Amino acid sequence: MTAPIAVALDTSDVSTATAWAAAVAPSVRAVKVGLQLFCHEGPGAVEKIRAAADVELFLDLKLHDIPATVAGAARSLASLAPDYLTVHAAGGPAAIEAAATALPETRIAGVTILTSLSADDLDLLGIAGPPVDAVRRLAKVAVDAGARALVCSPQEVAVVRAEVGPDVVLITPGVRPAGADTQDQSRIATPEQALADGADLLVIGRPITGADDVGKTAAELAASLR
C-alpha cells in the first residue's frame, strides 16, 4: 500500500523528473508536476512521467484568470487526464466552476493561501486575516463552486476539514519531516501532524528529491506513515 504522499517534481529537466517519478512510484500515491517543469517542457513531460510511473498525476498549474480563460486552459489539458488540477480560489467561484465543468473527471483543487505567505504578508496584500480565517473563507467558496479538493497549509487543515466535511480531498504543501529545512515555506507541520489533523495528501518535494537515494528516502518516509 502506498503512502498518501505527492512527490513534487520540482525541476526543469524532464529526465530528472522522470527518474524521480520512477524511483518513488512504489512508495507514494502521486507525483506533482508544477510550473517549473510544465513551462520548460510542456505537456510532453507529463506524458513521459506517466509512462515511467503508475501513480496519480497532480498537475499544479495554479490557474488564475477570468472564467473563460480558465475553462479554455482546463480543456486544453484534457488529453493529459490529470487526477488533480489546481485553480486559485481567489479567482472566484465562476473560475472554479469553469474548470470543474471543463474537466469533470479531474478533481479541481482550489488553492487557498500559499504556504509561503505569513500573516504579515496577508496584511501587506490587504487580505483579511489571520491566515486561518482567509483559508477557511476561500475553501468554502471553492467547494461551493465545484472544487472536489483543496490546497491548504497543514496548520489550517483541521479547520478546513471542519468547514467542508469528509468528502473533499485536502492537499497539504508545507510538510516537512522533523529536522528538515523549512526553506521557503512559512506555515508548516510534520507529515504525522498533518495526517492527524485531517490531510489526505501530503506534498513533499526537496526532503525526498534532494536526498542521495530518492527511492530509498521515499520508501522510508512512506513506511513511517503507515
Backbone as a ProteinNet text record, in pm:
[ID]
protein_1_A
[PRIMARY]
MTAPIAVALDTSDVSTATAWAAAVAPSVRAVKVGLQLFCHEGPGAVEKIRAAADVELFLDLKLHDIPATVAGAARSLASLAPDYLTVHAAGGPAAIEAAATALPETRIAGVTILTSLSADDLDLLGIAGPPVDAVRRLAKVAVDAGARALVCSPQEVAVVRAEVGPDVVLITPGVRPAGADTQDQSRIATPEQALADGADLLVIGRPITGADDVGKTAAELAASLR
[TERTIARY]
84.4	0	88	59.6	140.5	96.1	186.5	159.1	92.5	16.6	-54.2	38.3	134.3	234.2	229.4	236.8	258.8	398.3	488	625.3	632.3	678.7	688.8	812.3	788.6	898	944.2	1007.5	1044.8	1181.4	1178	1297.4	1251.2	1340.2	1306.7	1356.3	1421.8	1479.3	1388.2	1334.2	1236.3	1300	1426.3	1491.9	1504	1539.9	1548.9	1411.5	1311	1175.3	1125.9	1152.7	1109	1179.4	1307.9	1382.2	1329.6	1301.7	1244.4	1110.9	1025.4	892.4	901.8	989.4	1005.5	1057.7	1146.1	1206.3	1106.1	1015.4	923.5	792.8	762.4	632.6	593.8	687.4	644.1	596.5	627.4	603.6	496.6	467.8	380.3	259.9	159.7	35.1	41	117.1	109.8	243.1	255.9	365.6	303.1	371.7	321.1	408.5	346.2	413.9	369	464.3	433.5	476.6	473.3	500	641.9	738.8	877.7	896	851.4	868.6	772.9	648.2	548.7	583	629.5	664.9	788.9	878.5	1002	984.5	906.9	897.7	760.9	657.1	525.2	457.2	342.4	265.8	343.5	441.8	520	587	621.9	683.5	587.4	460.5	360.4	344.9	343.3	330	446.4	566.9	684.1	678.8	634.7	625.1	518.7	406.5	301.9	353.6	434.3	488.8	587.6	653.3	757.1	703.9	587.6	541.1	388.7	341.3	197.5	149	133.4	88	-12	-84.2	-173.8	-93.9	-154.6	-89.2	-156.2	-78.4	-122.2	-60.1	-142.3	-94.1	-116.4	-8	-14	19	-77.7	-56.5	-115.8	-192.9	-248.7	-310.3	-406.3	-472	-539.9	-523	-580	-606.3	-730.5	-764.7	-916.1	-966.2	-1110.2	-1167.4	-1295	-1351.3	-1334.8	-1354.2	-1343.5	-1202	-1102.7	-963.7	-929.3	-977.6	-955.1	-1019.7	-1140.4	-1208	-1129.2	-1081.7	-1004.4	-875	-807.1	-683.3	-710.6	-818.7	-852.3	-884.9	-962.3	-996.2	-872.1	-773.2	-651.3	-569.2	-600.7	-528.6	-600.8	-714.8	-798.6	-724.4	-640.6	-570.9	-472.5	-429.8	-336.7	-409.5	-540.5	-623.9	-563	-534.3	-476.7	-578.2	-528.4	-616.3	-654.8	-563.2	-586.6	-533.2	-603.6	-557.1	-586.1	-485.7	-504	-553.1	-647.4	-700.9	-707.3	-661.2	-664.8	-809.3	-843.9	-977.3	-1001.7	-895	-908.6	-953.1	-948.9	-1001.2	-1152.7	-1216.5	-1361.1	-1434.6	-1558.3	-1634.9	-1659.5	-1674.9	-1700.8	-1581.6	-1460.3	-1341	-1329.6	-1357.8	-1356.4	-1459.9	-1580.3	-1687.8	-1651.5	-1587.5	-1548.7	-1450	-1353.1	-1256	-1322	-1409.5	-1476.2	-1565.2	-1628.5	-1714.1	-1631.7	-1517.8	-1432.5	-1364.8	-1333.2	-1264.7	-1342.4	-1455.1	-1539.3	-1478.7	-1385.3	-1323.7	-1205.6	-1161.3	-1047.5	-1097	-1028	-1058.7	-995	-1076.6	-1024.3	-989.9	-866.7	-817.4	-805.9	-890.4	-885.9	-769.8	-682.6	-568.3	-616.5	-597	-644	-537.2	-456	-347.8	-215	-125.7	2.6	75.8	142.4	210	331.7	375.2	488	445	313	263.2	237.2	282	260.7	147	112.1	9.6	51.4	179.7	227.8	211.3	234.5	217.1	70.9	-20.4	-162.6	-200.3	-147.5	-172.5	-122.7	-3.2	55.5	-29.7	-89.2	-169.9	-314.1	-349.3	-485.7	-586.4	-540.7	-629.4	-662.5	-790.4	-830.9	-786.1	-708.8	-654.9	-717.4	-660	-534.5	-546.4	-433	-437	-546	-570	-669.3	-807.4	-841.5	-972.3	-981.5	-874.4	-872.5	-881.8	-809.5	-813.4	-953.7	-1015.5	-1149.8	-1249.9	-1242.8	-1333.3	-1314.4	-1189.6	-1160.5	-1196.4	-1176.5	-1211.6	-1359.9	-1441.9	-1587.2	-1628.5	-1570.9	-1600.6	-1570.1	-1452.4	-1409.1	-1497.7	-1527.4	-1608.1	-1750.5	-1806	-1941.1	-1948.1	-1834.9	-1830.9	-1797	-1768.6	-1744.1	-1607.7	-1520.4	-1390.1	-1411.6	-1343.1	-1352.2	-1225.5	-1134.1	-1011.4	-972.8	-891.4	-842.4	-695.8	-623.6	-483.1	-474.1	-425.5	-409.7	-288.1	-236.7	-121.9	-165.6	-74.1	-111.4	-157	-122.8	-165.6	-314	-375	-518	-603.2	-542.5	-617.2	-730.2	-710.1	-816.7	-937.5	-913.8	-1022.4	-1094.6	-1019.2	-1079.3	-1161.2	-1111.1	-1186.8	-1320.5	-1319.1	-1443.9	-1539.1	-1483.5	-1564.9	-1629.7	-1555	-1602.6	-1647.7	-1625.1	-1671.3	-1572.8	-1614.1	-1520.8	-1493.7	-1571.2	-1562.9	-1467.5	-1418.3	-1325.5	-1182.9	-1102.7	-962.9	-881.5	-815.3	-732	-585.3	-523.4	-384.3	-301.4	-194.9	-116.7	29.1	67.3	209.6	262.9	388	444.2	463.2	479.2	501.7	651	705	847.9	871.5	942.7	978.2	1055.1	1043.8	1111.5	1259.9	1310.5	1451.9	1487.3	1391.2	1420.6	1420.7	1493.9	1499.8	1362	1315	1185.2	1189.8	1308	1328.2	1230.5	1153.3	1070.9	928.5	904.9	771.9	758.2	640.5	617.7	529.7	420.7	324.4	336.1	410	447.9	406.2	418.3	398.3	466.3	479.8	536.1	429.9	471.9	373.7	275.5	326.2	239.9	132	169.6	73.1	-30.3	14.8	-78	-183.1	-140.3	-235.5	-330.1	-277.7	-361.7	-469.1	-438.7	-532.9	-634.4	-617.5	-718.1	-673	-543.1	-494.5	-510	-534.1	-545.7	-421.7	-354	-240.3	-135.4	-15.1	94.2	188	209.4	304.1	441.9	534.1	670.8	765.7	855.3	947.3	1090.8	1157.1	1301.6	1349.6	1275.7	1323	1337.6	1265.6	1279.4	1372.1	1341.6	1417.9	1559.3	1584.1	1718.8	1807	1753.4	1829.4	1923.1	2025.7	2119.3	2051.1	1962.7	1888	1739.2	1683.6	1546.6	1446.5	1463.9	1371	1372.9	1491	1503.5	1442.8	1469.1	1415.3	1263.1	1205.9	1060.3	1003.3	1068.9	1020.6	1025.9	1134.9	1145.9	1042.2	1019.2	918.9	778.7	753.2	622.7	600.2	702.5	688.1	661.2	718.2	699.1	556.6	481.8	345.7	239.9	280.2	182.4	142.5
-119.7	0	124.8	216.2	336.7	439.9	529.2	631.9	752.6	831.3	946.8	1066	1047	1150	1180.2	1309.4	1353	1413.3	1348.6	1398.6	1509.8	1626.3	1741.4	1727.3	1716.6	1701.6	1840.3	1909.6	2049.3	2058.8	2046.6	2057.2	2098.2	2156.2	2188	2081.1	1977.7	1872.5	1750.3	1715.5	1607.1	1472	1453.5	1325.9	1306.7	1412.9	1406.2	1378.2	1450.5	1432.2	1289.9	1236.9	1101	999.1	1019.6	928.5	934.5	1054.4	1067.6	995.9	1017.5	956.7	804.6	748.5	603.6	552.1	628.8	584.8	584.5	683.4	694.5	620	582	522.8	402.8	315.5	201.9	242	364.1	400.8	506.8	587.3	703.3	698	778.9	776.8	861.4	971	1066.3	1136.6	1196.8	1290.3	1421.9	1530.9	1664.3	1730.3	1768.5	1844.5	1989.8	2077.9	2218.9	2304.8	2435.4	2531.4	2521.9	2492.7	2490.7	2390.1	2268	2163.6	2183.8	2218	2229.6	2344.3	2456.4	2569.8	2542.3	2460.8	2432.3	2324.1	2222.4	2104.4	2085	2148.1	2134.5	2003.3	1977.2	1856.4	1726.9	1730	1609	1555.3	1643.9	1598.6	1511.3	1551.3	1473.8	1335.8	1329.7	1201.7	1108.7	1162.8	1080.8	1032.1	1118	1079.1	971.6	986.5	883.5	748.9	751.2	626.4	561.2	642.7	590.9	546.9	599.5	575.5	562.8	453.5	430.2	488.5	619.3	691.1	797.7	855.3	965.3	1088.4	1167.1	1288.4	1410.9	1486.4	1612.2	1723.3	1787.5	1892.9	2027.1	2085.2	2202.8	2328.1	2373.8	2490.5	2617.9	2605.6	2721.5	2822.8	2777.2	2866.7	2981.3	3102.2	3220.7	3324.3	3323.9	3414.2	3425.4	3495.1	3505.9	3368.4	3344.8	3209.8	3151	3230.8	3177.4	3127.9	3200.8	3160.6	3036.7	3031.1	2912.2	2790	2805.3	2693.5	2646.5	2741.3	2703.7	2633.1	2682.2	2617.8	2476.6	2461.3	2329.2	2232	2278.1	2190.7	2148.2	2236.6	2203.8	2096	2069.7	1967	1833.4	1825.8	1705.8	1580.1	1589.9	1470	1414.9	1498.1	1452.2	1382.5	1401.9	1338	1347.3	1467.5	1477.8	1435.2	1373.7	1337.1	1460.7	1555.9	1682.2	1796	1909.5	2031.4	2148	2230.4	2342.3	2467.3	2535.3	2663.7	2752.5	2876.5	2966.2	2997.4	2970.6	3004	3154	3232.8	3378.6	3428	3341.6	3377.5	3386.8	3336.6	3348.6	3221.7	3211.4	3088.6	3056.9	3157.9	3130.3	3062	3098.3	3034.7	2889.9	2864.4	2727	2643.1	2696.9	2623.8	2597	2694.5	2677.4	2562.5	2553.1	2444.5	2309.9	2306	2180.4	2132.2	2224.3	2188.1	2140.1	2204.9	2169.2	2034	1998.7	1871.7	1795	1738.4	1675.4	1551.5	1485.8	1365.3	1398.6	1522.9	1567.2	1633.2	1609.5	1681.3	1820	1922	2058.1	2088.7	2131.3	2160	2310.8	2367.4	2509.6	2546.9	2633.3	2679.5	2793.8	2779.6	2882	2990.2	2981.7	3078.1	3004.6	3052.3	2985.1	2966.9	2852.4	2822	2910.6	2983.2	3075.4	3206.8	3232.6	3360.7	3355.8	3459.1	3473.1	3571.1	3587.2	3685.3	3825.7	3859	3990.4	4009.1	3902.1	3910.2	3938.7	3872.8	3895.6	4040.5	4095.7	4236.6	4327.1	4297.7	4378.8	4373.2	4257.7	4238	4285.2	4324.2	4370	4258.6	4138.5	4023.6	4009.9	4010.2	3999.7	3866.7	3875.3	3756.4	3735.3	3651.8	3579.5	3472.7	3408.1	3312.4	3208	3156.9	3050.6	3097	3223.7	3274.6	3294.5	3346	3364	3229.2	3131.5	2996.5	2938.3	2950.6	2894.6	2958.6	3090.4	3158.9	3109.1	3103.6	3062.2	2915.5	2833.4	2692	2674.8	2747.2	2736.4	2786.1	2896.6	2948.7	2843.2	2781.3	2685.7	2561.4	2506.9	2385.1	2411.9	2524.3	2559.1	2575.5	2609.9	2630.5	2503.4	2394.2	2269.1	2206.8	2267.7	2205.7	2080	1973.5	1849.2	1822.7	1918.4	1911.7	2054.2	2066.3	2196.2	2185.4	2294.5	2303	2405.1	2360.6	2449.7	2405.6	2493.8	2455.6	2358.8	2276.9	2183	2251.5	2377.8	2448.9	2483.7	2481.2	2511.2	2390.2	2273.9	2160.7	2115.6	2121.8	2079.4	2170.5	2300.7	2396.7	2379.1	2356.5	2337.1	2208.4	2103.3	1977.9	1999.1	2072.3	2100.1	2183.6	2269.5	2358.6	2285.1	2194.1	2137.1	1992.2	1927	1790.3	1686.3	1558.3	1448.2	1413.6	1465.4	1416.8	1494.6	1608	1689.1	1645.8	1625	1584.6	1706.8	1695.9	1806	1775.7	1864.8	1850.1	1953.1	1908.5	1999.8	2008.3	2122.1	2153	2199.6	2239.9	2287.1	2176.6	2054.9	1940.3	1911.7	1909.9	1886.6	1784	1674.8	1581.1	1652.9	1602.1	1664.1	1681.4	1802.4	1830.7	1877.8	1873.1	1916.2	2068.6	2120.6	2264.1	2313.9	2424.6	2478.5	2546.9	2589.1	2655.3	2772	2779.3	2898.2	2882.1	2783.3	2762.3	2835.6	2892.8	2969.7	2895	2832.6	2766.6	2616.1	2549	2410.1	2320.6	2188.8	2088.9	1960.8	1866.5	1736.2	1654.3	1551.4	1465	1402.1	1355.5	1289.2	1383.6	1508.5	1604.5	1640.9	1658.6	1693.5	1584.5	1459.3	1349.4	1341	1359.7	1354.3	1461.6	1574.9	1686.4	1675.5	1574.7	1552.3	1564.1	1578.5	1585.5	1450.4	1455.1	1333.6	1307.6	1414.2	1400.4	1503.6	1457.3	1543.1	1571.9	1698.5	1735.3	1750	1667.3	1670.3	1667.7	1763.7	1772.5	1751.9	1861.5	1858.4	1763.3	1740.2	1639.1	1499.7	1474.4	1346.4	1362	1457.8	1467.6	1520.8	1583.3	1631	1527.2	1408.4	1302.5	1233.3	1170.3	1096.5	978.7	911.3	797.9	832.5	882.2	932.8	821.2	707.1	596.6	545.1	530	480.6	579.8	707.6	809.8	810.7	801.7	797.5	674.5	561.2	437.8	445.4	502.7	513.3	607.9	719.6	814	752.7	684.4	619.2	515	436.6	334.2	394.3	510.4	574.7	624.2	639.6	692.9	582.8	460	353.2	303.5
0	0	0	-91.2	-99.9	4.6	36.7	136.5	71.5	148.7	93.9	72.2	-15.5	-46	-194.8	-229.1	-367.1	-372.8	-442.9	-451.9	-555.6	-513.6	-602.8	-691.1	-820.6	-917.1	-960.5	-867.8	-890.6	-957.5	-1088.3	-1171.8	-1310.4	-1388.2	-1526.7	-1623.1	-1569.6	-1653.3	-1653.5	-1768.6	-1774.6	-1743.6	-1778.4	-1748.2	-1597.2	-1527	-1381.7	-1321.2	-1369.2	-1316.4	-1339.2	-1456.7	-1488.1	-1399.5	-1376.7	-1289.3	-1146.4	-1097.8	-963.4	-955.4	-1055.5	-1054.5	-1050.5	-1131.3	-1132.9	-999.3	-936.6	-810.4	-695.3	-694.2	-580.2	-601.3	-725.5	-757.5	-670.5	-632.3	-549.8	-410.2	-366.2	-226.4	-206.7	-309.9	-289	-382.4	-349.5	-424.9	-551	-548	-658.6	-678.4	-796.4	-821.5	-867.4	-835.4	-866.7	-972.1	-1082.1	-1186	-1173.3	-1152.8	-1132.7	-1248.2	-1223.4	-1330.1	-1385.4	-1300	-1346.5	-1459.7	-1437.9	-1538.4	-1655.8	-1626.7	-1732.9	-1827.8	-1773.7	-1859.1	-1942.9	-1890.8	-1963.2	-2068.2	-2033.9	-2120.2	-2185.2	-2130.9	-2189.2	-2154.9	-2218.4	-2188.1	-2210.4	-2298.3	-2323.6	-2199.1	-2106.4	-1981.8	-1902.4	-1899.7	-1827.2	-1889.2	-2020.7	-2088.8	-2057.1	-2051.2	-2018.4	-1873.9	-1784.5	-1643.7	-1625.6	-1693.7	-1686.4	-1736.2	-1839.6	-1893.9	-1798.2	-1716.6	-1627.5	-1492.4	-1451.5	-1314.7	-1312.1	-1257.3	-1245.3	-1112.7	-1111.4	-992.5	-1036.2	-939.5	-970.8	-1013.3	-1102.5	-1150.4	-1089.6	-1017.3	-958.7	-1042.9	-1125.6	-1214.9	-1145.1	-1098.9	-1012.3	-1092.4	-1171.4	-1256.3	-1197.6	-1091.3	-1019.8	-1116.2	-1193.9	-1289.1	-1214.7	-1267.2	-1203.2	-1311.1	-1361.4	-1470.5	-1476	-1577.8	-1592	-1626.2	-1595.6	-1612.5	-1752.9	-1856.9	-1992.4	-2021.6	-1973.1	-1995.7	-1914.4	-1790.8	-1708.6	-1773.4	-1824	-1890.3	-2011.5	-2091.8	-2209	-2173.9	-2070.2	-2026.5	-1976.6	-1900	-1847.2	-1960.5	-2057.5	-2170.4	-2247.4	-2256.3	-2330.5	-2261.7	-2134.4	-2058	-2056.6	-2123.4	-2113.5	-2155.9	-2258.3	-2306.6	-2204.4	-2109.7	-2006	-1891.8	-1883.6	-1781	-1641.7	-1593.3	-1459	-1353.4	-1247.9	-1136.9	-1057.4	-1048.7	-978.5	-1063.5	-1059.9	-1125.2	-1031.6	-1006.1	-913.6	-985.3	-918	-961.8	-837.9	-848.7	-733.5	-694.7	-569.3	-520.3	-525.4	-514.1	-519	-656	-757.3	-887.8	-890	-783.9	-771.3	-808.5	-763.8	-785.9	-932.5	-1016.7	-1158.3	-1224.6	-1184.6	-1241.1	-1195.3	-1068.2	-1017.9	-1092.1	-1105.1	-1173.5	-1319.2	-1383.3	-1523.3	-1539.1	-1450	-1457.1	-1430.5	-1329.4	-1294.6	-1408.3	-1477.6	-1590.8	-1709.1	-1731.4	-1844.9	-1826.6	-1702.6	-1673.2	-1566.3	-1600.6	-1498.7	-1434.2	-1501.3	-1444.3	-1353.8	-1354.7	-1274.3	-1146.9	-1037.6	-914.3	-922.5	-934.8	-929.7	-784.4	-762.7	-627.8	-611.5	-527.2	-502.2	-412.2	-461.3	-382.3	-293.3	-163.2	-69.4	-53.2	49.4	71.9	62.5	-21.2	-40.3	92.2	106.7	232.6	257	155.7	174.2	237.8	245	294.9	445	514.1	657.7	683.6	811.3	847.7	805.4	819.3	776.3	626.2	549.6	404.8	369.9	439.3	412.3	441.9	551.8	584.3	471.6	423.1	316.2	189.4	163.2	43.3	60.6	181	205.3	217.3	253.1	270.3	418	450.1	590.1	647.7	754.1	818.1	952.4	1036.8	1017.7	907.8	871.3	760.6	773.3	891.7	906.1	864.8	891.2	852.3	701.4	642.2	497.4	426.4	476.7	417.7	427.3	541.7	559.6	463.3	446.5	354.6	211.8	168.4	32.1	9.5	110.9	99.8	73.4	146.4	128.4	-9.6	-53.7	-187.5	-293.5	-283.4	-384.7	-386.9	-270.5	-264.6	-311.1	-271.1	-315.8	-467.3	-529.1	-673.9	-751.6	-682.1	-751.6	-732.9	-653.8	-625.6	-541.2	-578.5	-501.2	-421.5	-424.9	-345.4	-309.6	-206.9	-162.3	-128.7	-150.2	-110.1	2.1	116.8	231.8	310.8	395	474.6	583.6	633.1	739.2	866.9	883.5	1004	1000.1	881.9	870.4	838	820.1	766.4	859	988.7	1080.2	1069.9	1059.9	1047.5	913.6	808.1	676.9	674.7	735	739.8	810.3	917.9	989.8	905.3	820.7	737.4	620.6	554.6	427.8	438.3	552.2	568.1	517.5	517.8	494.7	348.7	255.3	117.3	28	74.6	-3.8	27	-76.5	-58.2	-17	97.2	145.9	117.9	42.3	-1.2	73	135.3	218.6	173.5	111.8	97.7	233.7	236.7	362.3	463	414.4	503	506.2	625.4	642	751.6	722.1	829	938.6	1060.9	1174.6	1144.8	1165.5	1144.8	1005.6	910.7	773.6	764.5	666.7	642.5	597.5	654.1	614.7	478.7	434.4	305.3	289.3	179.7	158	208.7	292.6	347.6	481.1	504.6	625.8	725.3	675.6	764.6	742.1	830	806.2	922	899.1	1004	958.2	1049.3	1014.2	940.7	865.6	799	896.6	1009.8	1107.7	1159.5	1187.3	1239.2	1133.3	1009.3	902.1	882	884.1	868.8	987.7	1106.6	1226.5	1224.8	1162.6	1158.4	1045.1	957.6	854.8	711.6	686.5	548.4	479.8	348.6	268.3	183.5	141.1	51.4	89.7	118.7	163.7	46.9	17.6	-87.3	-24.8	-68.5	-15.7	-134.9	-139.5	-251.6	-210.8	-176	-155.1	-46.4	62	157.2	95.1	-15.4	-86.5	-206.7	-295.1	-419.6	-399	-285.2	-255.3	-189.6	-164.8	-97.7	-196.2	-142.1	-227.2	-295.8	-224.2	-279.7	-269.8	-378.6	-377.9	-347.6	-411.7	-390.7	-248.8	-191.9	-55	43.4	23.1	113.2	108.7	-11.2	-24.1	44.8	28.4	89.6	241.8	294.7	441	498	430.2	477.9	467.4	358.4	342.2	451.9	481.6	584.8	720.8	746.8	877.3	895.8	785	793.6	791.1	766.3	757.4	894.6
[MASK]
++++++++++++++++++++++++++++++++++++++++++++++++++++++++++++++++++++++++++++++++++++++++++++++++++++++++++++++++++++++++++++++++++++++++++++++++++++++++++++++++++++++++++++++++++++++++++++++++++++++++++++++++++++++++++++++++++

